[in-house]
Amino acid sequence: MNSILFSPLVIGDVTIKNRVVLSPMLQYSAQGGHVNDWHLMHLGKFAAGGVGLVFCESTKVDPRGCSTTNDLGLWKDEFIEPLKRITNLIKANGAIPGIQLSHSGRKARLALPWEGRVPLAECLGVDHAEPWELIGPSAIAHSAKYAVPRAMTLDDIAFVIEAWGKATERAIRAGFEVIEIHGGHGYLIHQFLSERANQRTDQYGGSLENRIRFALEVAQRVRQSWPRNKPLFFRVSAVDECGWTIDDSIVLARALKQCGVDVIDCSSGGMSDVVGSEAHSPYSYQVPYAEQIRAGADIQTMAVGMIVHADQAEQILQNGHADLIAIGRELLHNPNWAIDAAQKLGIQQPFSHIARVYAFWLEKRARSSFGKPSTWQNGIGSGPKTSTKKD
Ligand SMILES: Cc1cc2nc3c(=O)[nH]c(=O)nc-3n(C[C@H](O)[C@H](O)[C@H](O)COP(=O)(O)O)c2cc1C
C-alpha cells in the first residue's frame, strides 16, 4: 500500500507535496491587525516540520469582522509587506502558504479566550479608527450575552463582498498560494446560511437558495480576483446546532463548485453557545461530513477534527473519505508531526519532506543508531510500529 498522506496533491498549478495541512488557528497576537515575529515563528515552524500546506489564521477582510482586538487583518495595503516575510519563509521550506479570509459578523468584538471570550461593550475598532460596529444578516444577537448587530443593508452586503475581493488581491501580492473562505463556525457567511440568524425577507433570506446567495457571491468575487489556477478552499460547518444539515451543506458545496471552489474544508458547529464545535469530540468526529460532502457534491474535501495519529490520517485518505487532512491542536503539540508520521507509516525517505539542514542529520542518526534505512523503505506497515494509541 502506498501512502496517500505522503503523496502530492495537484490543484491547478499548485502542487502540495503531501496531504498534511496546518488548520487555520487564530493566534490572538496581532496588533492593529498586523503580523509580528510570533506569526513568523508560529507558521514557519510547521513548514520546517514538513507540513505540506500551512494556513495562516482567520484574517479579517473588514475591521468590523475581527473577533477580538488581536485578530489579523487584510483590509489595508499596509498589511501586505510584513506578510511577505511569512510566505517567503514557508515557501523556502518547501510548503505552500495559504490564508483564511473571514468576517465574524455578529460574533465579532469579544475578549481574548483566556480573558473569558466575553462580548466587549461598544468600543473603538481594532485599528482605533471608528466605533466597532457589529453587523449581521438580521438584528438578532448570537445569544443573550451578545450585543444585537445592525442588520446589513444591501449596500453593506455589497461592501463586504467587495472587501473579500480586495483582501484576495492583497493576498496575491503577499505571496499566498491558497485561499480559504471561512464559511463556518457561526461567523458572517454561516449567519447568512442559518435560518436562525438570518430572518431577512429580501433575496438574501428565506429559502435555502436565498440564504446561500451571500456565500456564493463571496466565492464568486474571490474567484474573480484569484487566478483560476490557484486553489480555493471553503470551510463549512457541515452541520450546526440550529437546523443546518449535511444535506444543506451538499447543496451549498455543489453550488460552490460551480463558483470555482476546489476544496470543502469540513468542520461543524459554532452557531450557538449551547453546544460548541469542540464539545464532545472523539477521534475523527467530523470525518463523516467530509465523506458525505465528497460523495454528494463530487468535490475534494479536507477532513479536520481530532485527527491525531499517522495511521488514523492515512486510513481516512485510503478510505476515500477526504483528500487532505487538516490538523490543529496536535500540530501545536508537535510541530514535527509530519516527520514523525512519515517514519511511523514507513514511507521511503521519511526526511525528504524537511530542510536538508535537519534531514541530513536525522538520516545519519537513523542509519547509525536505529538500524538500516531499508526498514523504512518497504511501504506502510513495515516501518516503526503504528498504533492508534498515542505514544
Ligand atoms: C487556538 C485555535 C485557534 C483556531 N482558530 C481558527 C481559525 O482561525 N479559523 C478556523 O476556521 N478555525 C480555527 N480553529 C479551529 C481549528 O482550525 C480546527 O478546526 C479545530 O481545532 C479542530 O481540529 P483539531 O482537533 O485538529 O484541533 C482554531 C482552533 C484552535 C485550537
The ligand as an SDF file (V2000), in Angstrom:
LIG
                    3D

 31 33  0  0  0  0  0  0  0  0999 V2000
   -6.1340   28.0990   19.0360 C   0  0  0  0  0  0  0  0  0  0  0  0
   -7.1390   27.7740   17.9740 C   0  0  0  0  0  0  0  0  0  0  0  0
   -7.4630   28.7430   17.0330 C   0  0  0  0  0  0  0  0  0  0  0  0
   -8.3690   28.4560   15.9970 C   0  0  0  0  0  0  0  0  0  0  0  0
   -8.5890   29.3980   15.0390 N   0  0  0  0  0  0  0  0  0  0  0  0
   -9.3160   29.0700   13.9440 C   0  0  0  0  0  0  0  0  0  0  0  0
   -9.3770   29.9450   12.8400 C   0  0  0  0  0  0  0  0  0  0  0  0
   -8.7100   30.9730   12.7810 O   0  0  0  0  0  0  0  0  0  0  0  0
  -10.1890   29.5700   11.8090 N   0  0  0  0  0  0  0  0  0  0  0  0
  -10.8840   28.3870   11.7950 C   0  0  0  0  0  0  0  0  0  0  0  0
  -11.6000   28.1000   10.8440 O   0  0  0  0  0  0  0  0  0  0  0  0
  -10.7800   27.5220   12.8290 N   0  0  0  0  0  0  0  0  0  0  0  0
   -9.9950   27.8130   13.8660 C   0  0  0  0  0  0  0  0  0  0  0  0
   -9.8000   26.8930   14.8600 N   0  0  0  0  0  0  0  0  0  0  0  0
  -10.3280   25.5230   14.6760 C   0  0  0  0  0  0  0  0  0  0  0  0
   -9.2270   24.6440   14.0350 C   0  0  0  0  0  0  0  0  0  0  0  0
   -8.8690   25.0970   12.7570 O   0  0  0  0  0  0  0  0  0  0  0  0
   -9.6830   23.1680   13.9330 C   0  0  0  0  0  0  0  0  0  0  0  0
  -10.7750   23.1060   13.0570 O   0  0  0  0  0  0  0  0  0  0  0  0
  -10.0820   22.6100   15.3010 C   0  0  0  0  0  0  0  0  0  0  0  0
   -9.1070   22.9130   16.2820 O   0  0  0  0  0  0  0  0  0  0  0  0
  -10.2770   21.0870   15.2240 C   0  0  0  0  0  0  0  0  0  0  0  0
   -9.1080   20.4570   14.7770 O   0  0  0  0  0  0  0  0  0  0  0  0
   -8.0590   19.7460   15.8040 P   0  0  0  0  0  0  0  0  0  0  0  0
   -8.8460   18.7130   16.5840 O   0  0  0  0  0  0  0  0  0  0  0  0
   -7.0210   19.1240   14.9060 O   0  0  0  0  0  0  0  0  0  0  0  0
   -7.5060   20.8130   16.6800 O   0  0  0  0  0  0  0  0  0  0  0  0
   -8.9620   27.1780   15.9260 C   0  0  0  0  0  0  0  0  0  0  0  0
   -8.6450   26.2160   16.8810 C   0  0  0  0  0  0  0  0  0  0  0  0
   -7.7370   26.4960   17.8880 C   0  0  0  0  0  0  0  0  0  0  0  0
   -7.3750   25.4240   18.8760 C   0  0  0  0  0  0  0  0  0  0  0  0
  1  2  1  0
  2  3  1  0
  2 30  2  0
  3  4  2  0
  4  5  1  0
  4 28  1  0
  5  6  2  0
  6  7  1  0
  6 13  1  0
  7  8  2  0
  7  9  1  0
  9 10  1  0
 10 11  2  0
 10 12  1  0
 12 13  2  0
 13 14  1  0
 14 15  1  0
 14 28  1  0
 15 16  1  0
 16 17  1  0
 16 18  1  0
 18 19  1  0
 18 20  1  0
 20 21  1  0
 20 22  1  0
 22 23  1  0
 23 24  1  0
 24 25  2  0
 24 26  1  0
 24 27  1  0
 28 29  2  0
 29 30  1  0
 30 31  1  0
M  END
$$$$
